[in-house]
Amino acid sequence: MTKAMKNSHISKEVLDKIKNELQERLTKVDKELADISNEDGTVKFEEYGNKADENAQEMEKYHTDLATEKVLESTQRDLKGALARIEDGTYGKCKYCGINIPEKRLEARPVASACVECKTKLQNS
């Protein structure tokens, strides 16, 4: 039995399902980031031509890709964090109060690191 299973209130079947889902989503996010990035990690700047409308399209795509990159990087951090918590045995525990996060919440939001009560308090403050 893994460390994650010893410290978890989540059934092995549900935890395995969540872990697989997180890994699949991470693979997709990594690919999407690679598709819009240069080798050095910066967002690609596509060149369509020298006409005014082509320049406008280039800028529009670049700015859209910059915004997309920020969202993807945030999602990537959340996914990696959830996978790390699974590995270290802390997955499913609220990082603020330490209570067990219900399985249903984790199935609905696998990257959740806070219980609903703590998350609500944070959002309202």
C-alpha positions in Angstrom: 0.0 0.0 0.0 1.4 3.4 -0.9 1.9 6.3 1.5 -0.9 8.1 -0.3 -3.3 5.2 0.5 -2.3 4.9 4.1 -3.0 8.6 4.8 -6.2 9.0 2.7 -9.9 8.7 3.5 -10.6 8.3 -0.2 -11.2 4.9 -1.6 -8.5 3.4 -3.7 -10.8 3.2 -6.8 -11.7 6.9 -6.5 -8.1 8.0 -5.9 -6.9 6.0 -8.9 -9.6 7.4 -11.1 -8.7 11.0 -9.9 -5.0 10.4 -10.4 -5.5 9.1 -13.9 -7.8 12.0 -14.8 -5.2 14.5 -13.4 -2.4 12.9 -15.4 -4.5 12.9 -18.6 -5.4 16.6 -18.1 -1.7 17.5 -17.4 -0.6 15.8 -20.6 -3.2 17.8 -22.5 -2.2 21.1 -20.9 1.5 20.4 -21.5 0.7 19.7 -25.2 -1.3 22.9 -25.5 1.5 24.9 -23.9 4.0 23.4 -26.2 1.8 24.2 -29.2 1.8 28.0 -28.4 5.4 28.2 -27.1 8.9 28.5 -28.6 11.6 26.1 -27.4 12.7 28.7 -24.8 9.1 28.8 -23.4 8.1 32.1 -24.7 4.8 32.5 -26.7 5.2 32.1 -30.4 4.7 35.1 -32.6 3.1 34.0 -35.8 3.8 36.1 -38.9 1.1 36.2 -41.5 2.5 39.0 -43.7 3.1 42.8 -44.0 -0.3 44.1 -44.7 -2.2 46.0 -42.0 -4.9 43.4 -41.6 -2.3 40.6 -41.4 -0.4 42.6 -38.7 -3.6 43.0 -36.8 -4.2 39.3 -37.0 -0.7 38.6 -35.7 -1.1 40.9 -32.7 -4.6 39.5 -31.9 -3.3 35.9 -32.0 -0.2 36.8 -29.9 -2.3 38.5 -27.2 -4.8 35.7 -27.2 -1.9 33.2 -26.8 -0.4 35.2 -24.0 -3.7 35.1 -22.1 -4.1 31.4 -22.9 -0.5 30.7 -21.6 -1.3 32.3 -18.2 -4.5 30.1 -17.8 -2.6 27.0 -18.9 0.3 27.6 -16.6 -2.1 28.1 -13.7 -3.9 24.9 -14.6 -0.6 23.1 -14.9 0.4 24.3 -11.4 -2.9 23.1 -9.9 -2.7 19.7 -11.6 1.0 19.2 -10.6 0.1 20.2 -7.0 -2.8 17.8 -6.8 -0.6 15.0 -8.1 2.2 15.9 -5.6 -0.4 15.8 -2.8 -1.5 12.3 -3.9 2.1 11.1 -3.9 3.0 12.6 -0.5 -0.3 11.4 1.2 -1.8 14.8 1.8 -4.4 14.7 -1.0 -7.9 15.2 0.2 -7.0 17.2 3.3 -7.9 20.9 3.5 -4.7 22.9 3.5 -6.3 25.5 5.8 -8.1 23.6 8.5 -6.9 20.0 7.9 -10.2 18.3 7.7 -11.0 15.7 5.1 -12.4 17.1 1.9 -15.4 14.9 0.9 -14.9 12.5 -2.0 -17.7 14.0 -4.0 -16.0 17.4 -4.0 -12.7 15.9 -5.1 -14.5 14.0 -7.8 -16.1 17.2 -9.0 -13.0 19.3 -8.6 -9.9 17.0 -8.4 -7.5 19.9 -7.9 -9.3 21.1 -4.8 -6.9 21.8 -1.9 -9.5 23.4 0.4 -12.8 22.3 1.9 -15.9 24.3 0.8 -16.1 26.2 4.1 -12.5 27.4 4.0 -12.8 28.2 0.3 -16.0 30.2 0.9 -14.4 32.2 3.7 -11.4 33.0 1.5 -13.6 34.2 -1.4 -15.7 36.3 0.9 -12.8 38.1 2.6 
